[in-house]
Amino acid sequence: MKNNSSLIFLFSGLLACAGASDSYATSEKASYGTRVKYQARQKIEFPDFTVAFVGERHQSSPTYPRGFLYYDFKVSSGKTEKTVSWSAGTGDIGPVEFEVGDKHYQLELRRSDKLGKLNDNELVIWQTNRPS
């Protein structure tokens, strides 16, 4: 009986791990204007494109010696692919605007104009009528 209990415990652990990896691999489509959790190299599907967090990078500036921290996202739609980079710059936290085809969008990190404070692993993408 003792050996069977160990096997059952081991098998249950393997099933739990397999279930967790499946839920990570499949994601539902995200909606514009909602908080979405992101992590490195995970694709998030929006109605018109997919977005994936590529990573952070530090870029120096001659006018601001400390430089800036950028968060890079890869946006893909069909064969079109572009990098969208967000930064708080010198502290002015606002959305970064980008286009996919002839449509305009805004990506927000850290703080949303409409939803308030965002967690470190959350983003919001809004579809806009034209660039602001």
GUMISE-641458 format. One line per field, with one value per atom (N, C-alpha, C): residue in three letters; atom name; x, y, z. Coordinates in pm, 1 decimal. Each point is the difference from the previous one (the first is absolute). Example, Ala and Ser with C-alpha at 12.3 -4.5 7.8 and 13.67 -1.06 7.14 Angstrom:
aa: [ALA ALA ALA SER SER SER]
at: [N CA C N CA C]
px: [1319.0 -89.0 90.0 -35.0 82.0 -77.0]
py: [-569.0 119.0 120.0 105.0 119.0 109.0]
pz: [780.0 0.0 0.0 -72.0 6.0 73.0]
//
This chain:
aa: [MET MET MET LYS LYS LYS ASN ASN ASN ASN ASN ASN SER SER SER SER SER SER LEU LEU LEU ILE ILE ILE PHE PHE PHE LEU LEU LEU PHE PHE PHE SER SER SER GLY GLY GLY LEU LEU LEU LEU LEU LEU ALA ALA ALA CYS CYS CYS ALA ALA ALA GLY GLY GLY ALA ALA ALA SER SER SER ASP ASP ASP SER SER SER TYR TYR TYR ALA ALA ALA THR THR THR SER SER SER GLU GLU GLU LYS LYS LYS ALA ALA ALA SER SER SER TYR TYR TYR GLY GLY GLY THR THR THR ARG ARG ARG VAL VAL VAL LYS LYS LYS TYR TYR TYR GLN GLN GLN ALA ALA ALA ARG ARG ARG GLN GLN GLN LYS LYS LYS ILE ILE ILE GLU GLU GLU PHE PHE PHE PRO PRO PRO ASP ASP ASP PHE PHE PHE THR THR THR VAL VAL VAL ALA ALA ALA PHE PHE PHE VAL VAL VAL GLY GLY GLY GLU GLU GLU ARG ARG ARG HIS HIS HIS GLN GLN GLN SER SER SER SER SER SER PRO PRO PRO THR THR THR TYR TYR TYR PRO PRO PRO ARG ARG ARG GLY GLY GLY PHE PHE PHE LEU LEU LEU TYR TYR TYR TYR TYR TYR ASP ASP ASP PHE PHE PHE LYS LYS LYS VAL VAL VAL SER SER SER SER SER SER GLY GLY GLY LYS LYS LYS THR THR THR GLU GLU GLU LYS LYS LYS THR THR THR VAL VAL VAL SER SER SER TRP TRP TRP SER SER SER ALA ALA ALA GLY GLY GLY THR THR THR GLY GLY GLY ASP ASP ASP ILE ILE ILE GLY GLY GLY PRO PRO PRO VAL VAL VAL GLU GLU GLU PHE PHE PHE GLU GLU GLU VAL VAL VAL GLY GLY GLY ASP ASP ASP LYS LYS LYS HIS HIS HIS TYR TYR TYR GLN GLN GLN LEU LEU LEU GLU GLU GLU LEU LEU LEU ARG ARG ARG ARG ARG ARG SER SER SER ASP ASP ASP LYS LYS LYS LEU LEU LEU GLY GLY GLY LYS LYS LYS LEU LEU LEU ASN ASN ASN ASP ASP ASP ASN ASN ASN GLU GLU GLU LEU LEU LEU VAL VAL VAL ILE ILE ILE TRP TRP TRP GLN GLN GLN THR THR THR ASN ASN ASN ARG ARG ARG PRO PRO PRO SER SER SER]
at: [N CA C N CA C N CA C N CA C N CA C N CA C N CA C N CA C N CA C N CA C N CA C N CA C N CA C N CA C N CA C N CA C N CA C N CA C N CA C N CA C N CA C N CA C N CA C N CA C N CA C N CA C N CA C N CA C N CA C N CA C N CA C N CA C N CA C N CA C N CA C N CA C N CA C N CA C N CA C N CA C N CA C N CA C N CA C N CA C N CA C N CA C N CA C N CA C N CA C N CA C N CA C N CA C N CA C N CA C N CA C N CA C N CA C N CA C N CA C N CA C N CA C N CA C N CA C N CA C N CA C N CA C N CA C N CA C N CA C N CA C N CA C N CA C N CA C N CA C N CA C N CA C N CA C N CA C N CA C N CA C N CA C N CA C N CA C N CA C N CA C N CA C N CA C N CA C N CA C N CA C N CA C N CA C N CA C N CA C N CA C N CA C N CA C N CA C N CA C N CA C N CA C N CA C N CA C N CA C N CA C N CA C N CA C N CA C N CA C N CA C N CA C N CA C N CA C N CA C N CA C N CA C N CA C N CA C N CA C N CA C N CA C N CA C N CA C N CA C N CA C N CA C N CA C N CA C N CA C N CA C N CA C N CA C]
px: [82.2 -82.2 86.3 111.8 88.1 54.7 39.8 53.6 -106.5 -123.7 -108.6 -28.2 5.1 -23.6 104.8 123.4 107.3 -21.5 -40.4 -24.3 -118.1 -104.6 -116.8 38.2 78.1 44.3 83.7 93.6 85.7 -83.0 -91.8 -85.1 -88.4 -52.5 -83.1 81.1 124.2 86.9 27.2 22.8 24.1 -122.4 -117.5 -123.0 -21.0 30.8 -15.0 93.6 122.6 96.4 -45.0 -48.8 -46.5 -118.3 -89.3 -114.5 42.1 99.3 47.3 66.0 76.6 67.0 -100.1 -106.4 -101.5 -70.6 -33.4 -69.4 90.9 128.3 94.6 8.8 -3.8 18.8 -122.3 -116.7 -119.3 -49.2 -25.7 -53.2 -118.3 -94.5 -115.8 36.4 -82.0 22.4 -24.4 84.8 -13.6 -88.5 -59.8 -86.3 68.6 -27.6 51.9 -60.8 80.2 -49.0 -10.9 64.5 -1.3 142.6 16.5 130.1 35.0 122.2 46.3 135.4 16.0 129.7 91.4 127.4 97.7 124.9 72.0 130.9 81.9 129.8 92.2 -40.2 2.7 -21.1 -136.8 -95.9 -135.8 -83.3 -59.4 -84.1 -136.6 -46.4 -133.8 -76.3 -113.5 -78.0 -106.3 12.1 -103.0 -76.5 -114.9 -78.6 75.4 92.1 65.5 146.8 59.4 143.2 33.9 122.8 52.4 112.6 19.6 107.0 74.8 132.6 82.5 106.3 19.3 102.4 135.8 89.2 133.2 98.0 -10.2 88.3 24.7 85.1 37.4 137.3 25.0 133.7 23.7 124.5 40.0 70.4 -38.2 61.6 46.7 127.6 54.1 -39.7 9.6 -36.0 100.2 45.5 95.0 -61.6 -130.7 -63.8 -48.8 -6.0 -44.9 94.9 105.9 108.1 -44.7 -107.6 -45.2 -59.7 -40.4 -59.4 -144.4 -54.6 -140.3 -16.0 -99.4 -34.2 -118.8 17.5 -105.8 -54.0 -129.8 -67.2 -38.8 55.3 -22.5 -102.6 -92.8 -104.5 2.8 -13.8 -8.4 -147.8 -41.4 -138.3 -1.4 -84.1 -6.0 -142.8 -11.8 -128.4 29.2 -35.3 32.8 150.7 49.3 144.6 65.6 -79.9 53.2 40.3 118.5 50.8 73.2 -22.5 68.4 25.8 94.3 29.4 -60.6 -72.6 -57.7 71.8 58.8 78.8 -67.4 -19.4 -59.9 105.4 -0.4 89.0 -69.5 30.4 -50.0 84.7 111.4 86.0 47.2 -25.3 41.6 -109.9 -98.2 -105.2 -139.7 -13.3 -130.9 -57.6 -80.9 -52.5 -123.2 13.1 -110.8 3.5 -102.3 -5.5 96.3 39.6 76.3 -95.9 3.6 -89.9 68.7 -78.6 51.4 -112.4 38.6 -97.9 18.9 -109.0 0.5 -94.4 55.7 -79.7 -39.6 -127.7 -46.4 -71.6 17.2 -64.0 102.4 -47.4 86.1 -29.5 105.6 -10.9 88.6 -25.5 84.8 29.0 125.8 41.3 35.5 -58.1 27.5 64.1 101.1 62.7 2.9 11.5 12.4 -125.0 -56.9 -120.0 -84.5 -128.4 -94.8 -78.1 -19.4 -77.7 -141.2 -57.7 -138.1 -11.9 97.3 -11.2 84.2 84.1 82.4 130.1 53.7 128.1 -5.9 105.3 11.6 112.0 -14.8 106.5 117.9 116.3 121.4 -13.7 -83.6 -14.5 -130.9 -55.8 -125.5 18.3 -73.9 -5.2 -145.3 -24.8 -132.3 23.8 -74.3 5.6 -138.4 -1.7 -123.4 3.6 -113.2 -12.1 -50.2 66.5 -38.1 -41.1 -73.5 -45.6 113.3 85.9 113.7 107.1 121.5 103.0 -34.2 34.1 -27.8 105.8]
py: [-119.7 119.7 125.7 -4.3 115.7 38.1 -97.5 27.1 59.6 -49.7 54.6 145.5 34.4 137.6 93.5 -43.9 82.5 20.8 -105.0 11.9 92.0 -12.6 85.7 145.9 26.1 136.2 55.7 -79.3 42.0 27.4 -88.1 16.0 124.5 26.0 118.7 127.3 0.3 115.8 24.2 -106.8 13.5 54.7 -46.1 50.7 147.3 40.4 141.0 87.3 -44.7 76.1 8.0 -108.3 -0.9 94.2 3.0 89.5 145.1 31.2 138.2 45.2 -88.1 41.2 18.0 -78.2 16.2 134.6 40.8 126.4 116.9 -15.3 104.1 11.5 -112.4 -0.6 56.9 -23.7 50.0 125.3 104.4 122.1 48.3 58.9 53.1 133.9 45.7 131.7 107.5 99.6 112.9 105.9 81.1 107.9 134.1 93.5 134.9 63.3 80.6 72.2 -82.0 -117.1 -83.1 -28.1 -23.8 -37.9 -139.1 -13.8 -129.1 -28.8 -119.4 -38.7 -44.2 39.6 -38.2 -56.5 -79.4 -51.0 -24.3 -14.3 -11.6 -112.4 30.6 -93.5 -68.6 53.8 -53.6 88.3 -60.2 75.9 23.6 123.5 38.0 39.4 -63.0 25.6 107.1 107.9 103.5 -17.9 64.8 -21.1 26.1 98.9 37.0 -39.2 -50.7 -30.9 -82.5 -49.5 -62.7 86.9 -4.6 75.9 -93.8 14.1 -81.7 88.8 -14.0 75.7 -59.2 82.9 -43.9 13.1 108.7 19.8 146.9 23.4 134.5 33.0 128.6 44.3 139.0 24.8 130.7 73.3 125.2 78.5 132.5 31.0 125.4 115.4 119.7 120.7 109.8 75.9 107.2 110.6 21.1 106.0 -48.5 -131.9 -55.7 -113.7 30.1 -96.2 -135.4 -3.3 -129.1 -90.4 57.6 -78.6 -35.8 -87.6 -37.8 -151.0 -50.8 -141.3 -14.7 -83.4 -24.3 -141.5 -15.5 -129.1 -22.2 -104.0 -25.7 -110.8 25.8 -95.4 -21.2 -124.4 -31.2 -10.2 81.0 0.3 -61.9 -100.7 -72.1 -7.0 21.9 -15.6 -52.2 -125.5 -61.3 -4.0 54.9 2.7 126.7 91.9 124.2 -20.6 51.4 -11.8 128.7 51.5 121.4 -7.1 79.8 10.0 128.7 -12.1 114.0 10.1 116.8 19.5 102.3 -38.2 88.2 37.5 124.4 45.8 108.3 4.4 108.6 125.1 -13.3 115.4 64.4 127.5 72.3 1.5 -85.1 -11.7 30.0 44.4 27.6 -131.0 -63.7 -131.0 19.3 -36.0 13.3 -112.8 -10.1 -107.7 24.7 -107.9 10.9 -34.9 79.5 -20.7 -82.4 -83.3 -78.4 -28.7 -42.4 -31.7 -142.7 -62.1 -129.9 16.9 -9.5 29.5 146.2 27.1 138.6 31.7 -85.2 21.2 47.5 77.9 60.1 -59.4 -15.8 -60.9 73.5 -23.7 49.3 -114.8 -10.3 -100.4 71.7 -45.6 58.5 -103.3 45.0 -77.8 87.7 -61.5 67.6 74.7 80.1 76.9 20.6 -23.6 22.6 127.4 81.4 122.8 -29.9 -110.4 -32.2 -105.8 -92.9 -111.4 17.2 104.0 23.9 -78.7 -24.8 -67.6 -141.7 -38.1 -135.6 -72.5 -130.1 -81.0 -6.9 -39.9 -6.1 -91.2 -100.3 -95.4 19.9 119.7 28.2 109.3 -13.6 102.8 20.3 113.5 28.9 53.6 -50.6 53.0 52.2 123.3 66.0 17.8 -18.8 35.8 144.0 85.4 140.5 35.2 109.5 41.9 61.1 72.8 64.6 26.2 28.5 29.2 124.6 -2.4 116.5 106.0]
pz: [0.0 0.0 0.0 70.8 8.3 -137.1 -81.5 -133.7 -90.7 9.6 -81.4 34.9 128.0 41.9 -59.2 -2.6 -56.3 -148.9 -71.0 -143.2 -29.6 79.9 -18.8 23.4 104.9 30.0 -114.6 -51.6 -110.1 -125.4 -33.1 -117.4 12.9 119.8 21.8 -22.6 46.7 -20.2 -146.8 -76.0 -143.4 -71.7 38.1 -60.6 31.4 122.5 37.7 -81.5 -19.4 -80.5 -145.1 -53.6 -139.1 -16.5 96.3 -6.4 5.4 82.5 11.8 -128.9 -63.9 -123.1 -113.7 -0.8 -103.3 13.8 122.9 17.2 -36.1 16.3 -38.4 -150.9 -69.7 -145.3 -72.7 51.7 -67.4 70.6 -76.1 59.6 -82.6 69.1 -68.9 -62.4 -92.1 -59.8 105.4 -2.7 91.3 -64.2 81.6 -48.7 20.9 -88.6 15.7 124.8 68.6 116.2 126.4 4.0 120.8 45.4 128.4 54.9 -49.4 -50.1 -50.8 62.0 55.9 55.8 -113.5 10.8 -102.1 67.0 -76.8 40.8 -124.9 18.1 -113.6 -94.3 -128.4 -111.4 -0.3 68.8 -4.6 -91.5 -100.4 -93.7 61.6 -16.8 43.8 -125.6 -23.0 -120.7 24.4 -75.5 -3.7 -130.5 -17.6 -122.3 -131.1 -2.4 -125.1 -9.6 108.7 0.8 123.5 3.3 121.2 52.6 130.5 63.6 94.2 4.6 89.6 62.7 129.8 70.5 -34.7 -54.1 -40.7 115.9 76.1 113.9 27.2 99.6 38.9 -57.1 -23.9 -40.8 55.0 32.6 50.6 -112.6 -23.6 -106.0 59.6 -21.2 51.7 -91.2 55.7 -73.3 34.5 -98.9 29.9 87.5 -8.6 78.4 136.3 20.3 126.9 37.2 77.9 26.0 55.4 79.1 55.1 -107.2 -110.5 -107.6 28.3 -84.5 9.3 -8.1 69.4 -5.9 -94.2 -102.0 -98.5 15.9 -23.3 -4.0 -145.3 -62.1 -141.8 -20.7 -90.5 -36.9 -150.5 -42.1 -142.8 -36.3 -97.2 -46.7 -138.7 -20.9 -127.4 -50.5 -131.9 -67.4 -139.5 -25.0 -128.2 -17.2 -111.0 -23.9 54.6 52.3 54.4 145.7 33.4 135.0 35.7 120.9 43.3 149.2 45.9 142.1 53.2 109.7 68.6 133.7 27.5 122.0 90.5 126.2 99.6 102.8 44.0 105.8 79.8 130.0 82.8 -18.9 -71.8 -27.0 128.0 13.7 120.4 105.6 -12.4 99.9 -50.6 -122.9 -57.9 -53.2 81.7 -38.2 -87.3 -125.8 -93.4 -101.1 -82.1 -99.1 -115.2 -66.2 -123.9 -113.6 -104.9 -113.3 -107.0 -69.2 -112.3 -96.7 -119.4 -104.3 -47.1 -37.2 -67.5 -118.1 -119.8 -118.6 4.5 -14.4 5.4 131.3 100.8 130.0 102.6 96.9 101.2 137.8 78.7 132.2 98.6 129.0 107.5 94.8 42.2 97.2 129.1 110.8 131.1 91.5 75.3 107.0 124.2 115.1 130.1 43.7 -87.9 34.6 -124.3 14.8 -108.2 28.6 -102.1 17.2 49.0 -41.2 36.1 109.7 10.1 94.6 125.4 4.2 118.5 -0.8 118.8 15.3 -54.9 -74.4 -54.0 72.9 17.3 58.3 -95.6 51.7 -81.9 -121.0 6.4 -110.1 -78.0 5.1 -70.1 -104.3 -108.4 -103.2 -38.6 -63.4 -57.1 -140.1 -96.4 -135.8 -36.4 -49.6 -42.7 -150.9 -64.0 -141.1 -3.2 -78.3 -7.1 -142.6 -14.7 -132.6 -82.3 65.3 -67.9 106.0 -43.2 99.8 80.0 126.8 88.1 -15.7]
//
